[in-house]
Amino acid sequence: MSSFSSLTSPSPLKSIITECTILGLVLSDLKLCSLPISALVKPIRHYIFSFQTGGYCIKKMDHHCPWINCCVGHENHCYFTFFLTSAVLGCLHASIVLAICLYHAINRVWYVYHGTGQEPMIYLTLTTLLLTLLATGMAIGVVFAVGALLYLQVRGIIRNRTTIEDWIVEKAVYRREEQGLPPFVFPYDLGWKRNLHLLFRGSRYDGIRWPIIDGCGEYDLTMEQRAQKADKRSRARLYTARRAYSGRWLPLLGYPRAALAPPCSDEPRLPLAPGQRLRATRQRRHWLFGEKIIEAGEGQRGDRGWFPRAAATPTDAPHDAHDAHEADAAHKHKPD
């Protein structure tokens, strides 16, 4: 097993690129970070959180939390876990205190005649009673809702998996069973003790290099992810936009059925103009998720997002040369 001490010193990105070249991986096959300053090779366990105006590469990204307006990853995962714990414990304490107060207020008359005289007398008007009931309900709701999120976070921490990596591993199980490949072994699960050590002492690590278990390679997860992306692209369907779509989340006038059944996702919507070629990889009843097909050689991918199914028609044209190149590269580097 890789030693922890060898991972505490910062590792320049240049060494990552050099090792990728030694492994026989050309840079054009690797994911690029859409950073404002330049395009860099995406290091291991880095994921891109994209806005419509740009993108950010997050070290060991777990998810984007709208409540703190920030991505949760290597730099702040420990603090986010403490935040969830304090929220659950604080609301649990508040719900207990409020429940006791309500009990004493409702049974105030009984305490007057049968109590010891030491009980607190709590008087509630109609307004304060309703507010107390509301506060109690909200506190209990936070305990269950945030408590469920805390459970998922703790489970991922013990396994040393992010939410994104859980999704990758789940798809790897079905993909390998379908294709008759050996089971996928997640290379970063070092046991719950060392996994907790990585969380609480995460500041000692650069977020680029990670210890792995014996028998696994440093790029196993990357190769599995690339194979999944190649399989997804091979199953994609081609569409041609026949109607314009502005990118509105609720296009009531142009696409009323799609507006009444939007996808439950914060992913962007994809504006369309008639005649644009599209590659769809996911579908809902009234929506499709895909990307615009751009001419080969431009060195970048087209915009991605959801668009109404009624705005495009399927085409029978074969995949372009870029798709064939992706499939060949994934087959060449498919893990054993």
VEXLUM-162442 format. One record per residue: y negated, x, z negated of N, C-alpha, C, CB in turn; residue in three letters. Coordinates in steps of 0.2 Angstrom, whole numbers, padded with zeros to 4 digits, always signed. Each point is the difference from the previous one (the first is absolute). Glycine has a CB too. Layout:
YXZYXZYXZYXZALA
...
***
This chain:
+0006+0004+0000-0006-0004+0000-0006+0004+0000+0006-0009-0006MET
-0011+0007+0010-0006+0004+0000-0004+0001-0007-0001-0004+0012SER
-0001+0009-0013-0004+0001-0007-0006-0003+0000+0006+0011-0001SER
-0009-0013-0004-0006-0004-0001-0006+0006+0000+0006-0010-0006PHE
-0004+0016+0004-0006+0004+0000-0002+0003+0006+0004+0003-0010SER
+0000-0004+0015-0001+0003+0007-0005-0006+0004+0011+0007+0000SER
-0011-0012-0003-0004-0006+0003-0007-0001-0003+0011-0005+0003LEU
-0013+0009-0008-0006-0002-0003-0006+0004+0003+0006-0001-0010THR
-0005+0006+0014-0005+0003+0004-0002-0004+0006+0003+0011-0005SER
-0010-0011+0007-0001-0004+0006+0003+0004+0006-0011-0004-0005PRO
+0013-0001+0010+0003+0003+0006-0004-0002+0006+0011-0001-0005SER
-0014+0005+0008-0004-0002+0006+0004-0003+0005-0007+0010-0002PRO
+0003-0015+0006+0003-0004+0005+0003+0004+0006-0008-0009-0003LEU
+0005+0015+0004+0002+0005+0005+0007+0002-0001-0011+0004+0001LYS
+0014-0003-0007+0007+0001-0001+0004-0005+0002-0003+0007-0009SER
+0001-0014+0008+0004-0006+0002+0001+0000+0007-0004-0006-0010ILE
-0002+0008+0014+0001+0000+0007+0004+0005+0003-0011-0005+0000ILE
+0011+0011-0004+0004+0005+0002+0008-0001-0001-0009+0008-0002THR
+0010-0011-0003+0007-0002-0002+0003-0006+0005-0002+0003-0012GLU
-0003-0007+0014+0002-0005+0005+0002+0003+0007-0007-0009-0006CYS
+0003+0014+0008+0001+0003+0006+0007+0004+0000-0012+0001+0002THR
+0013+0002-0008+0007+0004-0001+0006-0005+0001-0006+0008-0008ILE
+0005-0014+0005+0005-0005+0000+0001-0003+0007-0002-0003-0012LEU
-0002+0005+0017+0001-0002+0007-0004-0007+0001+0011+0006+0000GLY
-0015-0008-0004-0004-0006+0000-0007+0001+0004+0006-0005-0010LEU
-0007+0002+0015-0006+0001+0004-0005-0004-0004+0005+0003+0011VAL
-0012-0001-0011-0005-0003-0004-0001-0007+0003-0005+0011-0003LEU
+0006-0012+0010-0001-0006+0003+0004-0006-0003-0004+0006+0010SER
+0010-0004-0013+0005-0005-0002-0002-0002-0007+0009+0005+0007ASP
-0014-0001-0011-0001-0002-0007-0006-0005+0000+0005+0012-0003LEU
-0005-0015-0003-0005-0005-0001-0007+0004-0002+0008-0008-0004LYS
-0013+0006+0007-0007+0003-0001-0004-0004-0005+0000+0005+0011LEU
-0004-0002-0015-0004-0003-0005-0007-0002+0004+0005+0006-0010CYS
-0007-0012+0009-0006-0002+0003-0006+0002-0005+0006-0009+0007SER
-0007+0015-0008-0006+0002-0005-0006+0000+0004+0008+0007-0007LEU
-0014-0008+0004-0006+0000+0003-0002+0007+0003-0004-0009-0008PRO
+0007+0014+0005-0003+0007+0002+0005+0003+0005-0004+0002-0011ILE
+0010-0004+0012+0004+0003+0005+0007-0004+0000-0006+0011-0001SER
+0010-0009+0005+0007-0003+0001+0005+0006-0003-0003-0008+0010ALA
+0007+0006-0015+0004+0005-0003+0007-0003-0001-0009+0005-0006LEU
+0014-0001+0006+0007-0002-0001+0001-0003-0007+0004+0009+0008VAL
-0001-0015-0008+0001-0004-0006+0005+0004-0004-0003-0011+0005LYS
+0001+0013-0011+0005+0004-0004+0006-0005-0003-0009+0008-0003PRO
+0014-0005+0000+0005-0005-0003-0002-0004-0005+0008+0009+0003ILE
-0006-0015-0003-0001-0006-0005-0008-0001+0000+0010+0004-0007ARG
-0013-0003+0013-0007-0002+0000+0000-0006+0005-0005+0011-0002HIS
+0001-0016+0001+0000-0006+0004-0008-0002+0001+0011-0004-0005TYR
-0012+0001+0011-0006-0001+0002-0002-0008-0002+0001+0009+0010ILE
-0007-0009-0013-0003-0007-0002-0006-0001+0005+0004+0000-0012PHE
-0003-0004+0017-0005-0001+0005-0004-0006-0001+0008+0005+0008SER
-0015-0004-0007-0004-0005+0001-0002-0001+0007-0005+0002-0011PHE
+0002-0007+0013-0002-0001+0007-0005+0005+0003+0002-0012-0002GLN
-0005+0015-0003-0005+0005+0002+0002+0007-0001-0009-0008-0003THR
+0015+0009+0001+0003+0007-0001+0006+0000-0004-0012+0004+0000GLY
+0014+0002-0003+0006+0000-0004+0000+0006-0005+0006-0004+0010GLY
-0002+0003-0015+0000+0005-0005+0007+0002-0002-0010-0005-0005TYR
+0012+0011+0005+0007+0003-0002+0000+0000-0007+0001+0006+0011CYS
+0004-0009-0015+0001+0000-0007+0006+0003-0002-0006-0011+0000ILE
+0005+0016-0004+0006+0004-0003+0005-0005-0004-0007+0010-0001LYS
+0013-0010+0003+0005-0004-0003-0002-0008-0001+0005+0011-0005LYS
-0008-0014+0010-0003-0006-0001+0005-0005-0002-0008+0003+0009MET
+0007-0007-0014+0004-0006-0002-0002-0006+0003+0002+0006-0011ASP
-0009-0008+0010-0002-0006+0003-0008+0000-0001+0011-0007-0003HIS
-0014+0002+0006-0007+0000-0001-0002-0006-0004-0002+0005+0011HIS
-0001-0004-0017-0001-0006-0005-0007-0002+0002+0007+0005-0009CYS
-0008-0012+0010-0007-0003+0001-0004-0001-0006+0005-0005+0010PRO
-0001+0005-0016-0004-0001-0006-0003+0006-0002+0009-0008-0003TRP
-0007+0014+0004-0004+0006-0002-0003+0003+0007+0008+0002-0010ILE
-0007-0005+0015-0003+0002+0007+0001+0007+0001-0009-0008-0001ASN
+0016+0010+0001+0002+0007+0000+0007+0000+0002-0009+0004-0008CYS
+0011+0001+0011+0007+0001+0002+0003+0004-0006-0002+0001+0012CYS
+0008-0003-0014+0004+0003-0005+0005+0005+0003-0001-0010-0008VAL
+0000+0016+0005+0004+0006+0003+0001+0005-0005-0004-0003+0011GLY
+0005+0009-0009+0002+0006-0004-0005+0001-0005+0006+0005+0010HIS
-0013-0005-0008-0005+0002-0004-0001-0005-0006-0005+0006+0010GLU
+0006-0012-0009-0002-0005-0005+0006-0005-0002-0011+0001+0004ASN
+0017+0001-0002+0006-0005-0002+0001-0001-0007+0005+0004+0010HIS
-0006+0002-0014+0001+0000-0007-0005-0004-0004+0005+0011+0001CYS
-0011-0011+0002-0006-0004-0003+0001-0007+0001-0008+0010+0001TYR
+0010-0011+0005+0001-0007+0002+0006-0004-0004-0004+0003+0012PHE
+0009+0001-0014+0005-0002-0004-0002-0002-0007+0008+0007+0007THR
-0012-0002-0010-0003-0002-0006-0005-0006+0000+0001+0013-0003PHE
-0005-0013+0009-0004-0006+0000+0004-0007+0000-0008+0007+0007PHE
+0014-0007-0003+0004-0006+0000+0003-0001-0007+0003+0002+0012LEU
-0001+0003-0016+0003-0001-0006-0006-0002-0005+0008+0009+0002THR
-0014-0007-0002-0005-0002-0005-0002-0007+0002-0004+0011-0001SER
+0004-0013+0007-0001-0007+0002+0005-0005-0003-0006+0004+0011ALA
+0012-0002-0010+0005-0004-0003+0000-0001-0007+0007+0003+0010VAL
-0007+0003-0013-0001+0000-0008-0006-0004-0002+0007+0011-0001LEU
-0013-0010+0004-0006-0003-0002+0001-0008+0000-0007+0011+0004GLY
+0009-0013+0002+0001-0007+0001+0005-0003-0004-0004+0001+0011CYS
+0009+0003-0013+0006-0003-0004-0003-0001-0007+0009+0006+0006LEU
-0013-0001-0008-0003+0000-0007-0005-0006+0000+0001+0012-0002HIS
-0005-0013+0007-0005-0006+0000+0003-0006+0000-0007+0007+0007ALA
+0013-0008-0003+0003-0006+0000+0003-0002-0007+0003+0002+0012SER
+0000+0003-0015+0003-0002-0007-0006-0002-0005+0009+0009+0002ILE
-0015-0005-0002-0005-0002-0004-0003-0007+0002-0003+0012-0001VAL
+0002-0013+0007-0002-0007+0002+0005-0006-0002-0007+0006+0009LEU
+0013-0004-0008+0005-0005-0002+0000-0002-0007+0007+0004+0009ALA
-0008+0001-0013+0000-0001-0008-0006-0004-0001+0006+0011-0002ILE
-0012-0009+0005-0006-0004-0001+0000-0007+0001-0006+0010+0002CYS
+0009-0011+0004+0002-0007+0002+0004-0004-0005-0001+0003+0012LEU
+0006+0000-0014+0005-0003-0005-0004-0002-0006+0010+0007+0004TYR
-0014-0002-0007-0004-0002-0006-0005-0005+0001+0002+0012-0004HIS
-0005-0012+0010-0005-0005+0001+0003-0007+0001-0007+0009+0006ALA
+0012-0010-0003+0004-0006+0001+0002-0003-0006+0003+0003+0011ILE
-0001+0002-0016+0003-0003-0006-0005+0002-0006+0012+0002+0004ASN
-0018-0003-0002-0005+0002-0006+0000-0005-0005-0007+0005+0009ARG
+0008-0012-0008+0000-0005-0005+0006+0001-0005-0005-0008+0008VAL
+0011+0010-0005+0006+0002-0004-0001+0005-0005+0007-0004+0009TRP
-0011+0009-0006-0001+0006-0005-0005-0002-0005+0002+0008+0009TYR
-0006-0013-0008-0005-0002-0005+0003-0003-0006-0008-0002+0009VAL
+0014-0002-0008+0003-0004-0005+0006+0004-0003-0004-0010+0005TYR
+0007+0014-0001+0007+0003-0002-0001+0008+0000+0006-0010+0004HIS
-0011+0012-0002+0000+0008+0000-0002+0003-0006-0004-0001+0011GLY
+0004+0007-0011-0001+0004-0006-0008+0001-0001+0011+0006+0001THR
-0015-0007+0004-0007+0001-0001-0002+0007+0003+0000-0008-0010GLY
+0005+0012+0012-0001+0006+0002+0000+0001+0008+0005+0004-0010GLN
-0003-0010+0013+0001+0000+0007-0007-0001+0003+0011-0005+0000GLU
-0013+0008+0006-0006+0000+0003-0001-0007+0003+0000+0012+0003PRO
-0006-0015-0004-0001-0006+0003-0004+0001+0007-0001-0005-0012MET
+0004+0003+0017-0002+0001+0007-0002-0007+0003+0007+0010+0002ILE
-0013-0011+0000-0003-0006+0003-0001+0001+0007-0006-0003-0011TYR
+0008-0002+0015+0000+0001+0007-0003-0007+0003+0009+0008+0001LEU
-0015-0007+0003-0002-0006+0003+0004-0001+0007-0012+0002-0005THR
+0010-0007+0008+0004-0001+0007-0001+0006+0004-0002-0013-0001LEU
-0004+0015+0002-0002+0006+0004+0004+0006-0002-0011-0005+0003THR
+0010+0007-0009+0004+0006-0002+0008-0001+0000-0010+0003-0007THR
+0012-0009+0006+0007-0001+0001+0003+0001+0007-0001-0008-0009LEU
-0003+0005+0014+0002+0001+0007-0001+0008+0002-0004-0012+0002LEU
-0001+0015-0004-0001+0007+0001+0006+0004-0003-0013-0001+0001LEU
+0015-0001-0007+0005+0004-0003+0007-0001+0003-0006-0001-0011THR
+0007-0005+0013+0006-0001+0004+0000+0003+0007+0001-0011-0005LEU
-0007+0011+0008+0000+0004+0006+0001+0008-0001-0008-0009+0005LEU
+0005+0011-0010+0001+0008-0001+0007+0001-0002-0012+0001-0004ALA
+0015-0005+0000+0007+0001-0001+0005+0000+0006-0002-0005-0011THR
+0001+0000+0015+0003-0001+0006-0001+0006+0005+0000-0012-0001GLY
-0006+0015+0001-0001+0005+0005+0003+0007-0003-0011-0006+0004MET
+0011+0007-0011+0003+0005-0003+0007+0001+0001-0009+0000-0009ALA
+0012-0006+0008+0008-0001+0001+0001+0002+0008+0002-0008-0010ILE
-0006+0005+0014+0001+0001+0007+0000+0008+0002-0005-0011+0002GLY
+0000+0014-0005-0001+0007+0001+0007+0004-0002-0013-0001-0001VAL
+0015-0001-0005+0006+0003-0003+0006+0000+0005-0004-0003-0012VAL
+0005-0003+0015+0006-0001+0004-0002+0004+0007+0003-0011-0006PHE
-0009+0009+0009-0001+0003+0007-0001+0008+0000-0005-0011+0002ALA
+0001+0013-0007-0001+0008+0000+0006+0003-0003-0012-0002-0001VAL
+0016-0002-0004+0006+0003-0002+0005+0001+0005-0002-0005-0011GLY
+0003+0000+0016+0004+0001+0005-0001+0006+0005+0002-0012+0000ALA
-0009+0013+0001-0002+0006+0004+0001+0007-0004-0009-0007+0005LEU
+0008+0006-0012+0002+0006-0004+0007+0002+0000-0009-0003-0007LEU
+0013-0002+0007+0008+0001+0001+0001+0003+0006+0003-0010-0007TYR
-0006+0008+0013+0002+0003+0006-0003+0007+0001-0001-0011+0005LEU
-0004+0013-0009-0003+0006+0000+0005+0005-0004-0012-0004+0001GLN
+0014+0002-0007+0004+0004-0004+0007+0001+0004-0006-0005-0011VAL
+0009+0000+0014+0006+0001+0004-0001+0005+0005+0003-0012-0002ARG
-0009+0012+0006-0001+0005+0005-0001+0007-0003-0005-0009+0007GLY
+0002+0009-0013-0001+0007-0003+0006+0003-0002-0011-0004-0004ILE
+0016+0000+0001+0006+0002-0003+0004+0003+0006+0000-0008-0009ILE
+0000+0005+0015+0003+0002+0006-0004+0005+0004+0006-0011+0001ARG
-0012+0012-0003-0004+0005+0004-0001-0003+0007+0003+0010-0007ASN
-0004-0016+0008-0001-0003+0006-0007-0004+0000+0013-0001+0002ARG
-0017+0001+0004-0005-0004+0000+0002-0007+0003-0008+0010+0002THR
+0003-0015-0002+0002-0006+0004+0001+0001+0007-0007-0006-0008THR
+0004+0010+0011+0001+0001+0007+0007+0004+0001-0012+0001+0002ILE
+0014+0003-0006+0006+0004+0001+0006-0005-0002-0006+0011-0003GLU
+0005-0016-0002+0005-0005-0001+0002-0004+0007-0004-0001-0012ASP
-0002+0000+0015+0001-0004+0007+0004+0004+0005-0011-0006-0003TRP
+0009+0013+0003+0004+0004+0005+0007+0001-0002-0011+0006+0002ILE
+0013-0005-0009+0007+0000-0002+0003-0006+0002-0003+0008-0009VAL
+0000-0014+0007+0004-0006+0002+0001-0001+0007-0006-0005-0010GLU
+0002+0007+0015+0001+0000+0007+0005+0005+0002-0011-0004+0002LYS
+0011+0010-0006+0005+0005+0002+0007-0003-0001-0008+0009-0003ALA
+0009-0013-0003+0007-0002-0001+0003-0004+0005-0003+0000-0012VAL
-0001-0005+0015+0002-0005+0005+0001+0004+0007-0006-0010-0006TYR
+0001+0015+0007+0000+0003+0006+0007+0004+0001-0013+0001+0000ARG
+0014+0003-0006+0006+0004+0001+0007-0004-0001-0007+0009-0005ARG
+0007-0014+0002+0006-0004+0000+0001-0003+0007-0002-0003-0012GLU
-0003+0001+0015+0000-0003+0007+0002+0005+0005-0009-0008-0003GLU
+0007+0014+0002+0002+0006+0005+0005+0004-0002-0011+0000+0003GLN
+0015-0002-0009+0005+0004-0002-0001+0007-0002+0006-0007+0008GLY
-0012+0008-0011-0002+0007-0002+0001+0000-0008-0009+0001+0009LEU
+0010+0006-0011+0001+0000-0008-0006-0003-0004+0006+0011+0003PRO
-0005-0013-0009-0005-0002-0004-0006+0004-0001+0008-0007-0006PRO
-0014+0005+0006-0006+0004-0001-0001+0002-0008-0005-0006+0010PHE
+0004+0012-0011-0001+0002-0007-0008+0002-0001+0012+0005+0000VAL
-0015-0009-0004-0007+0001-0002-0001+0007-0003-0002-0012-0001PHE
-0001+0017+0004+0000+0007-0002-0005+0001-0006+0002+0003+0011PRO
-0006-0007-0014-0004+0001-0005+0001-0003-0007-0008+0001+0009TYR
+0014-0004-0009+0002-0003-0007+0003+0005-0004+0002-0011+0005ASP
-0005+0014-0010+0002+0006-0003+0003-0002-0007-0008+0007+0005LEU
+0009-0014-0006+0002-0002-0007-0006-0003-0004+0009+0008+0000GLY
-0009-0013-0004-0005-0003-0003-0005+0005-0004+0007-0011+0000TRP
-0004+0016-0003-0004+0004-0004-0005+0004+0004+0010+0000-0009LYS
-0007+0003+0014-0004+0005+0004-0005-0005+0004+0009+0009+0001ARG
-0007-0015+0001-0004-0004+0004-0006-0002-0005+0009-0004+0007ASN
-0008+0003-0013-0006-0002-0004-0004+0007-0001+0007-0009-0006LEU
-0004+0014+0006-0004+0007-0001-0005+0000+0006+0010+0006-0006HIS
-0007-0007+0012-0004+0000+0006-0006-0005+0000+0010+0003+0006LEU
-0009-0008-0010-0006-0005+0000-0005+0002-0005+0008-0009+0003LEU
-0006+0011-0009-0005+0002-0006-0003+0007+0001+0007-0008-0007PHE
-0003+0012+0011-0003+0007+0001-0001+0001+0008+0006+0004-0010ARG
-0008-0010+0013-0001+0001+0007-0006+0004+0002+0005-0011+0000GLY
-0010+0012-0005-0006+0004+0002+0002+0008+0001-0007-0008-0006SER
+0013+0010+0004+0003+0006+0001+0002+0002+0007+0003+0000-0012ARG
-0002-0006+0016+0003+0001+0007-0005-0002+0005+0011-0003-0005TYR
-0010+0006+0011-0005-0001+0005+0000-0006+0004+0000+0012+0001ASP
+0006-0016-0002+0001-0006+0004+0002+0001+0007-0009-0005-0007GLY
+0011+0011+0009+0002+0002+0007+0008+0001-0001-0012+0004+0004ILE
+0013+0001-0008+0007+0002-0001+0003-0003-0006-0002+0011+0005ARG
+0009-0013-0004+0003-0004-0006+0007+0003-0001-0007-0011+0003TRP
+0009+0011-0009+0007+0002-0002+0005-0005+0003-0004+0006-0010PRO
+0010-0004+0013+0005-0004+0002+0007+0001-0003-0007+0000+0011ILE
+0011-0004-0010+0007+0001-0003+0004+0004+0005-0001-0011-0006ILE
+0006+0014+0003+0005+0004+0004+0003-0004+0005+0002+0007-0010ASP
-0001-0004+0016+0003-0003+0006-0004-0004+0004+0009+0000-0007GLY
-0016+0000+0006-0005-0004+0004-0005+0005+0003+0002-0010-0007CYS
-0005+0009+0012-0005+0004+0003-0007-0003-0001+0008+0003+0009GLY
-0013+0001-0008-0007-0001-0002-0002-0006+0005-0002+0012-0005GLU
+0005-0012+0011-0003-0005+0005+0005-0006+0001-0006+0010+0005TYR
+0011-0011-0009+0004-0006+0001-0003-0006+0000+0009+0006-0006ASP
-0014-0008+0001-0003-0006+0000-0004-0001+0007-0001+0000-0013LEU
-0003+0006+0015-0004-0001+0006+0004-0001+0006-0007+0008-0005THR
+0013-0005+0006+0005-0001+0005+0002-0007+0000+0003+0012+0000MET
-0001-0015-0006+0002-0007+0000-0005-0005+0002+0008+0004-0009GLU
-0014-0002+0007-0006-0005+0002-0001+0001+0007-0005+0001-0011GLN
+0005+0005+0014-0001+0000+0007+0006-0004+0004-0006+0011-0002ARG
+0012-0010+0000+0005-0004+0003-0001-0007+0000+0008+0009-0003ALA
-0010-0012-0003-0001-0007-0001-0006-0002+0005+0004+0001-0012GLN
-0009+0003+0013-0006-0002+0004+0003+0000+0007-0009+0005-0008LYS
+0013+0000+0010+0002+0000+0007+0005-0006+0001+0000+0012+0000ALA
+0004-0014-0004+0004-0006+0000-0005-0006+0001+0010+0005-0006ASP
-0015-0006+0002-0004-0005+0000-0004-0001+0007-0002+0001-0012LYS
+0000+0005+0015-0003+0000+0006+0005-0002+0006-0008+0009-0004ARG
+0014-0007+0003+0005-0001+0005+0001-0008+0000+0005+0011-0001SER
-0006-0014-0004+0001-0008+0000-0006-0004+0001+0009+0002-0008ARG
-0015+0002+0009-0006-0004+0001+0000-0003+0007-0006+0008-0008ALA
+0002-0014+0008-0001-0003+0006-0007+0001+0002+0009-0009-0003ARG
-0010+0009+0010-0006+0000+0003-0003-0006+0002+0004+0011+0005LEU
-0011-0012-0006-0004-0006+0001-0006+0002+0004+0005-0005-0011TYR
-0008+0000+0014-0006+0001+0004-0005-0006-0003+0006+0005+0010THR
-0011-0003-0012-0005-0005-0003-0003-0004+0006-0003+0008-0009ALA
+0004-0015+0008-0002-0005+0005-0007-0003-0002+0012-0001+0004ARG
-0013+0001-0010-0006-0003-0003-0004+0005-0005+0005-0012+0001ARG
-0011+0011-0001-0004+0004-0005+0001-0002-0007-0009+0002+0009ALA
+0009+0003-0014+0000-0001-0007-0005+0004-0003+0013-0003+0001TYR
-0017+0000-0005-0006+0004-0003+0002+0004-0006-0007-0009+0004SER
+0013+0008-0007+0002+0004-0006-0001-0004-0006-0002+0010+0006GLY
+0000-0016-0006-0002-0004-0006+0007-0002-0004-0010-0005+0006ARG
+0009+0005-0012+0006-0001-0004+0002-0007+0000-0003+0009-0008TRP
-0001-0014+0009+0001-0007+0001-0003-0003+0006+0001-0001-0013LEU
+0002+0002+0019-0002-0002+0006+0001-0007+0001+0002+0011+0005PRO
-0006-0016-0008+0001-0007+0000-0001-0003+0007-0003+0000-0012LEU
-0002+0003+0015-0002-0004+0007+0005+0003+0005-0012-0001-0004LEU
+0013+0007+0005+0004+0002+0005+0008+0000-0001-0009+0007+0003GLY
+0011-0006-0009+0007+0000-0002+0001-0004-0006+0002+0011+0006TYR
-0002-0018-0006+0000-0003-0007+0007+0000-0003-0008-0008+0005PRO
+0013+0008-0001+0007+0001-0003+0001+0007-0004+0004-0008+0009ARG
-0007+0013-0006+0000+0007-0003-0004+0000-0006+0002+0005+0011ALA
-0008-0009-0011-0004+0001-0005+0003-0004-0007-0010+0000+0008ALA
+0014-0005-0006+0003-0004-0006+0006+0004-0003-0004-0010+0005LEU
+0007+0015-0001+0005+0004-0003-0001+0007+0001+0008-0009+0003ALA
-0013+0012-0006-0001+0007+0000+0005+0004-0003-0012-0002+0001PRO
+0013+0009+0001+0005+0004-0004-0003+0002-0007+0005+0004+0011PRO
-0001-0004-0016-0002+0002-0006+0000+0007-0001+0005-0010-0005CYS
-0010+0013+0008-0001+0008+0000-0007+0001+0001+0011+0002+0005SER
-0013+0004-0008-0007+0002+0001-0001+0005+0006-0001-0001-0013ASP
+0006+0001+0017+0000+0005+0006-0005-0003+0005+0012+0003-0002GLU
-0015+0001+0006-0006-0002+0004+0002-0005+0005-0005+0011-0002PRO
+0001-0014+0005+0001-0004+0006-0002+0004+0006-0002-0011-0006ARG
+0005+0009+0012-0001+0004+0006-0004-0004+0005+0011+0007-0002LEU
-0017-0005+0003-0004-0004+0006+0003+0002+0006-0010+0000-0006PRO
+0010-0006+0011+0004+0001+0006-0005-0002+0006+0011-0002-0005LEU
-0010+0005+0011-0004-0002+0006+0006-0002+0005-0011+0007-0003ALA
+0010-0011+0007+0005-0002+0005+0002+0006+0004-0005-0012+0001PRO
+0011+0013+0000+0003+0005+0004+0002+0006-0003-0007-0004+0008GLY
+0005+0005-0015+0003+0006-0004+0007-0001-0001-0011+0001-0006GLN
+0014+0005+0006+0007+0001-0001+0002+0001-0007+0001+0004+0012ARG
+0004-0007-0015+0001+0001-0007+0008+0001-0001-0010-0008-0003LEU
+0011+0011-0003+0007+0001-0002+0001-0003-0007+0001+0011+0007ARG
+0003-0016-0007+0001-0004-0007+0006+0003-0003-0006-0010+0005ALA
+0006+0011-0012+0005+0002-0004+0002-0005-0005-0003+0012+0002THR
-0001-0016-0004+0001-0005-0005-0002-0007+0002-0001+0009-0009ARG
+0004-0014+0006-0002-0007+0002+0000-0005-0005+0004+0003+0011GLN
-0008-0008-0011+0000-0006-0004+0000-0006+0005-0006+0006-0010ARG
+0006-0012+0007+0001-0005+0005-0006-0001+0005+0006-0006-0009ARG
-0012+0007+0006-0006+0000+0005-0004+0006+0000-0001-0011-0003HIS
+0004+0017+0001-0004+0006+0000+0005+0006+0002-0008-0004-0009TRP
+0005+0009+0012+0004+0006+0002-0004+0006-0003+0005-0005+0011LEU
-0001+0010-0013-0003+0006-0002+0002+0006+0005+0000-0003-0012PHE
-0005+0006+0015+0001+0006+0004-0006+0004+0001+0008-0007+0006GLY
-0008+0011+0000-0005+0005+0001-0002-0001+0008+0004+0008-0010GLU
-0010-0006+0011-0002+0000+0007+0003+0007+0004-0010-0007-0003LYS
+0013+0006+0009+0002+0005+0003-0005+0004+0004+0011-0006+0001ILE
-0012+0012-0002-0005+0004+0003+0003+0005+0005-0007-0001-0010ILE
+0003+0003+0015+0003+0005+0005+0003+0006-0003-0008-0004+0008GLU
+0014+0007-0006+0003+0006-0002-0005+0006+0001+0012-0005+0002ALA
-0012+0009-0007-0004+0006+0001-0007+0000-0004+0006+0001+0011GLY
-0007-0007-0014-0007+0000-0004+0001+0003-0007-0003-0010+0007GLU
+0009+0011-0009+0001+0003-0006-0001-0004-0006-0003+0010+0005GLY
+0003-0017-0005-0001-0004-0005+0003-0006+0001-0011+0005-0003GLN
+0012-0009-0003+0004-0006+0001-0006-0006+0000+0010+0004-0007ARG
-0007-0009+0010-0005-0006+0001-0001-0004-0007+0004-0001+0012GLY
-0009-0003-0012-0001-0004-0006+0006-0004-0002-0013+0000+0002ASP
+0014-0001-0008+0006-0005-0003-0003-0005-0004+0008+0010+0001ARG
-0004-0016-0001-0002-0005-0004+0004-0007+0002-0011+0006-0002GLY
+0009-0011-0001+0003-0007+0001-0004-0003+0005+0004-0001-0011TRP
-0001-0003+0016-0004-0004+0004+0004-0007+0002-0005+0011+0005PHE
+0002-0016-0003+0004-0006+0001+0005+0000+0005-0010-0006-0004PRO
+0016+0003+0003+0005+0000+0005-0002-0003+0007+0008+0000-0010ARG
-0012-0005+0009-0003-0004+0006-0005+0004+0004+0002-0011-0006ALA
-0004+0016+0004-0005+0004+0003+0003+0005+0005-0007-0001-0009ALA
+0014+0002+0009+0003+0005+0004+0007-0003+0003-0005+0009-0006ALA
+0007-0007+0012+0006-0002+0003+0005+0006+0000-0006-0009+0007THR
+0012+0008-0008+0005+0006+0001+0000+0003+0007+0007-0005-0010PRO
-0006+0011+0011+0001+0003+0006+0007+0004+0000-0012+0001+0002THR
+0015+0000+0004+0006+0003+0001+0000+0007+0002+0005-0011+0003ASP
-0011+0014-0003-0001+0007+0002+0004+0004-0005-0011-0002+0005ALA
+0014+0008-0003+0003+0005-0004-0005+0003-0005+0009+0001+0008PRO
-0006+0002-0013-0005+0004-0004-0002+0006+0003+0006-0003-0009HIS
-0012+0006+0007-0003+0005+0004+0003+0007-0002-0011-0006+0000ASP
+0009+0011+0003+0003+0007-0001-0001+0002-0007-0003+0003+0011ALA
-0002-0005-0015-0001+0002-0007+0005-0003-0004-0012+0000+0002HIS
+0015-0006-0001+0005-0003-0003+0007+0004+0001-0006-0011+0001ASP
+0007+0013+0005+0006+0004+0002+0000+0006-0004+0001-0005+0011ALA
-0007+0008-0011-0001+0007-0004+0002-0001-0007-0009+0004+0008HIS
+0006-0009-0011+0001-0001-0007+0008-0001-0002-0012-0006-0001GLU
+0015+0002+0005+0007-0002-0001+0004+0007+0001-0001-0012+0004ALA
+0000+0016+0001+0004+0006+0001-0002+0005-0006+0000-0002+0013ASP
-0006+0002-0015-0001+0005-0006+0003-0003-0006-0011+0003+0005ALA
+0011-0009-0006+0004-0003-0006+0007+0001+0000-0009-0008-0001ALA
+0012+0007+0007+0007+0001+0001+0002+0008-0001+0001-0010+0007HIS
-0005+0014-0005+0001+0007-0001+0000+0003-0007-0005+0001+0012LYS
+0000-0004-0016-0001+0002-0007+0003-0005-0004-0010+0006+0003HIS
+0014-0010-0001+0003-0006-0005+0004+0004-0005+0000-0009+0009LYS
-0001+0007-0016+0004+0004-0005+0007-0002+0000-0010+0000-0007PRO
+0014+0005+0005+0007-0001+0000+0002-0005-0006+0002+0011+0005ASP
***
